[in-house]
Amino acid sequence: MAIPPRYLVPVYLFLLGLAAYWGAATVSTAIAARLTPMPQIELPSPPELPPAQANRPLNYYAAINKRNIFNVEPTPGAAAPPPPVTTPLNLKLWGVAIDQKSAKRSYAIIEDQKTHKQDVHRVGDSVPGGAVVKEIDWLKVTLERDGRLEILELASGPGGGAPRSIAAAPAPAQPVGEGIQKVSDTEFTLERAEVDNALENMNQLFTQIRAVPHFEGGQSVGFRLFAIRQDSLFDKIGLKNGDIISKINGQDMTDPARAIAMFQELRNERQISVEVTRNKEPLTLSYSLR
């Protein structure tokens, strides 16, 4: 709706006066805020800190532990196991064979010196005297007996030299006696004294040859020979590097324990036959003892 011209002047004057009033009020408020003094606020002084105390000894706090304010049952610390000692058992460690891939497949040849019987033992096996094999190392076997650890060290050689393991590099062969005669490429005659002398020095005997289990189709079928020392007993009785011994006197050689037992049984034999595989061909070596 249009405002008649006679009313325009009063409306303009009213609006102008309203604007002047709000402007003056705003300026007055700003000036008053600047001129009004800030109220004084009194804050309480901070409390005084207690004087620093020197560190107290641990026994000062013993009462706290004695009262057990947290109702905690004390747990006694586990006592350190005693160090292994040399075993007093009448045993002799002739040699070890270490399997780098599986400690369970390593074995040790241990002799009961009361009965002079040798046997092959693996980790977990019992040995004469009531001990159990816990670990097999290059130069020793750790046994557990009555909750204590004991050490059985590798026997030294006949000359008192440093002990050697079966799996270590073989030592130079000792001269073999003249009690071995070659009849043919597969037949030999041996003096019984020569065999007895070899079996009495098993430690030296095991340094002249190395043997590892031979598997076919996942099954052990014998032992493969290698590192046979020249002029050793094994060399003179016709064995060659790479030969696989499968049977001795018709008995399978699939277990090292059985192979060691056969060494002892040879003392009472007059005829020995050894079935080997050489260059993938079967071969039988015959030995006559006299």
C-alpha positions in Angstrom: 0.0 0.0 0.0 1.5 3.4 -1.0 2.0 6.1 1.8 0.5 9.4 1.0 3.1 12.1 0.4 1.9 14.2 3.4 3.0 11.3 5.7 6.5 10.6 4.2 8.3 13.4 6.1 7.1 12.3 9.6 8.0 8.7 8.8 11.5 9.6 7.7 12.0 11.8 10.8 10.9 8.9 13.1 13.2 6.4 11.5 16.1 8.8 11.6 15.5 9.5 15.3 15.4 5.7 16.0 18.7 5.1 14.3 20.3 8.0 16.2 19.0 6.6 19.5 20.5 3.1 18.9 23.7 4.6 17.7 24.1 6.8 20.8 23.2 3.8 23.1 25.9 1.7 21.5 28.5 4.3 21.9 27.6 5.0 25.5 27.8 1.3 26.4 31.3 1.0 24.8 32.6 4.1 26.6 31.1 3.0 29.9 32.8 -0.4 29.6 36.1 1.2 29.1 35.7 3.7 32.0 34.4 1.1 34.5 37.3 -0.3 36.6 37.8 -4.1 36.7 36.7 -5.7 40.0 39.5 -6.8 42.3 39.5 -10.6 42.9 41.6 -11.9 45.8 42.9 -15.4 45.4 44.0 -17.5 48.4 47.7 -18.1 48.6 48.9 -21.6 47.6 49.6 -24.0 50.4 53.2 -24.5 51.4 54.8 -27.7 50.1 56.2 -30.2 52.6 60.0 -30.3 52.8 61.6 -33.0 50.6 62.5 -36.2 52.4 65.6 -38.2 51.8 65.3 -41.7 50.2 64.6 -44.3 52.9 66.3 -47.7 53.0 64.3 -50.7 51.8 63.9 -52.1 55.3 61.8 -49.0 56.2 59.1 -50.5 54.0 59.3 -54.0 55.4 56.2 -53.5 57.5 54.1 -53.1 54.3 55.3 -56.5 53.0 54.8 -58.1 56.4 51.2 -56.8 56.8 50.4 -58.1 53.2 47.8 -55.4 52.7 47.0 -56.7 49.2 46.5 -60.3 50.5 49.1 -61.6 48.0 50.6 -65.1 48.5 54.3 -64.8 48.0 55.7 -67.0 45.2 59.1 -68.4 46.0 61.6 -68.0 43.1 62.6 -71.2 41.3 66.0 -72.3 42.5 68.7 -72.5 39.8 69.3 -76.1 38.7 72.7 -77.4 39.9 75.4 -77.7 37.2 75.9 -81.1 35.6 78.6 -83.3 37.1 80.7 -86.1 35.7 78.6 -89.3 36.0 79.8 -91.9 38.6 78.2 -94.7 36.5 80.6 -97.3 35.2 79.9 -96.4 31.6 82.1 -95.6 28.6 81.1 -93.4 25.7 82.8 -94.8 22.5 81.3 -92.5 19.9 78.4 -90.4 18.8 76.6 -89.8 15.5 75.0 -86.3 15.2 72.0 -85.8 12.9 71.9 -82.0 12.2 68.3 -82.1 11.1 66.8 -84.1 14.0 68.3 -84.5 17.4 66.1 -87.6 17.9 67.9 -89.4 15.2 71.3 -88.8 16.8 72.7 -91.7 18.7 75.6 -92.6 21.0 77.5 -95.8 21.5 77.8 -96.5 25.2 79.4 -99.5 26.9 78.5 -100.9 30.3 82.0 -101.6 31.6 80.6 -104.2 34.1 79.4 -106.5 31.3 81.5 -105.0 28.5 78.3 -104.8 26.4 78.0 -101.9 24.0 74.7 -100.6 22.8 73.3 -97.7 20.7 71.2 -95.1 22.7 69.2 -92.2 21.5 67.6 -89.2 23.4 65.1 -90.6 25.9 66.7 -94.1 26.1 67.7 -95.6 29.4 71.3 -96.6 30.0 72.7 -99.1 32.6 72.6 -97.5 36.1 69.1 -96.0 35.9 70.0 -92.9 33.9 68.2 -91.5 30.8 69.9 -89.8 27.8 68.8 -86.2 27.8 71.1 -84.7 25.1 73.8 -85.9 22.7 76.7 -83.6 21.8 79.8 -83.9 19.8 82.1 -84.8 22.7 79.7 -85.8 25.5 76.3 -87.2 26.4 74.1 -85.6 29.1 72.3 -88.0 31.4 69.6 -87.5 33.9 69.6 -89.6 37.0 67.5 -89.1 40.2 66.6 -85.6 38.9 70.2 -84.5 38.4 72.1 -83.9 35.2 75.4 -85.9 34.7 77.9 -85.8 31.9 79.5 -88.8 30.2 82.4 -87.6 28.1 83.7 -89.3 24.9 86.5 -91.8 25.6 89.9 -90.8 24.4 91.8 -92.8 21.9 94.3 -95.6 22.8 97.2 -93.1 22.8 95.5 -90.7 25.1 94.8 -88.2 22.4 91.8 -85.9 22.1 88.5 -87.7 21.8 86.7 -87.8 18.5 83.1 -88.4 17.5 81.9 -90.8 14.9 80.5 -88.1 12.8 83.7 -86.0 12.9 86.4 -86.2 10.3 88.2 -89.6 10.7 91.7 -89.7 12.1 94.6 -91.3 10.3 94.3 -95.0 10.3 96.6 -97.0 12.6 98.6 -99.8 11.0 96.7 -103.1 10.7 98.4 -106.4 11.5 99.4 -109.0 9.0 96.6 -111.3 10.0 94.5 -110.6 6.9 94.9 -112.5 3.7 93.0 -111.8 0.5 92.0 -115.0 -1.3 90.0 -113.3 -4.0 88.1 -110.1 -4.6 85.3 -111.3 -2.4 87.0 -113.8 -0.1 89.3 -113.1 2.8 91.0 -115.0 5.7 91.4 -113.3 9.0 93.3 -114.2 12.1 91.0 -114.2 15.1 93.5 -112.2 17.1 93.3 -109.5 14.4 89.5 -109.3 14.9 89.7 -109.4 18.7 92.3 -106.6 18.6 90.0 -104.4 16.4 87.0 -105.0 18.7 89.0 -104.1 21.8 89.8 -100.7 20.3 86.4 -99.7 19.1 87.2 -96.0 19.5 90.0 -96.2 17.1 88.0 -98.5 14.8 85.2 -96.0 14.4 87.7 -93.3 13.3 88.6 -95.3 10.2 85.2 -95.2 8.5 81.9 -93.3 8.4 78.5 -94.8 7.9 75.0 -93.2 7.4 71.7 -95.0 7.2 70.6 -95.6 3.6 66.9 -95.3 2.7 64.9 -96.6 -0.2 61.2 -95.9 -0.5 61.2 -94.3 2.9 62.6 -97.4 4.6 66.1 -98.0 6.0 67.7 -100.8 4.0 71.2 -100.7 5.4 74.2 -98.4 5.9 76.2 -96.6 3.3 80.0 -96.5 3.9 82.3 -93.6 3.0 85.5 -91.9 4.1 87.2 -95.3 4.5 90.9 -94.7 5.5 93.5 -96.2 3.3 95.2 -99.2 4.8 92.6 -99.3 7.6 91.0 -102.6 8.6 87.9 -101.9 6.5 90.1 -101.1 3.5 92.0 -104.4 3.8 88.9 -106.5 4.1 87.6 -105.3 0.8 85.0 -102.6 1.7 84.8 -99.6 -0.7 83.5 -96.1 -0.4 79.8 -96.1 -1.4 79.1 -99.7 -0.4 75.7 -100.3 1.2 75.8 -103.0 3.8 72.4 -104.6 4.0 73.0 -107.9 5.8 75.6 -109.6 7.9 75.3 -113.4 8.2 71.8 -113.1 6.9 70.6 -110.5 9.4 69.3 -107.2 8.2 71.4 -104.2 9.1 68.5 -101.6 9.3 69.1 -100.6 12.9 72.4 -99.2 14.2 71.8 -101.0 17.5 71.7 -104.3 15.7 74.9 -103.4 13.7 76.8 -102.7 16.9 75.6 -105.9 18.5 76.8 -107.8 15.4 80.3 -106.5 16.0 80.3 -108.2 19.4 78.9 -111.4 18.0 81.6 -111.7 15.4 84.0 -112.9 18.2 82.3 -116.3 18.2 81.8 -116.7 14.5 84.0 -118.8 12.2 82.5 -117.7 8.9 81.1 -114.2 8.2 79.2 -113.1 5.1 78.5 -109.5 4.3 75.9 -108.6 1.7 76.6 -105.2 0.1 75.4 -103.2 -2.9 78.2 -101.8 -4.9 77.6 -99.7 -8.0 73.9 -100.8 -7.8 75.0 -104.5 -8.0 74.6 -107.0 -5.2 77.8 -108.5 -3.9 78.7 -110.9 -1.0 82.0 -110.7 0.8 83.1 -113.8 2.7 85.4 -113.9 5.6 86.9 -117.0 7.3 88.3 -116.6 10.8 90.9 -119.0 12.1 
